[in-house]
């Protein structure tokens, strides 16, 4: 693959990664801002989720 095509491909992949990160940050902010107790988990439940 010619160098200019490799550069364009690399730029595309970087831009897709940044979009994925922005989407992830938006989803996490929405979860953090959720003030509905029915969506919360206890520390024990979180520990269980992280260890299984």
Secondary structure, 3 states (H helix, E strand, C coil): CCHHHHHHHHHHHHHHHHHHHHHHHHHHHHHHHCCCHHHCCCHHHHHHHHHC
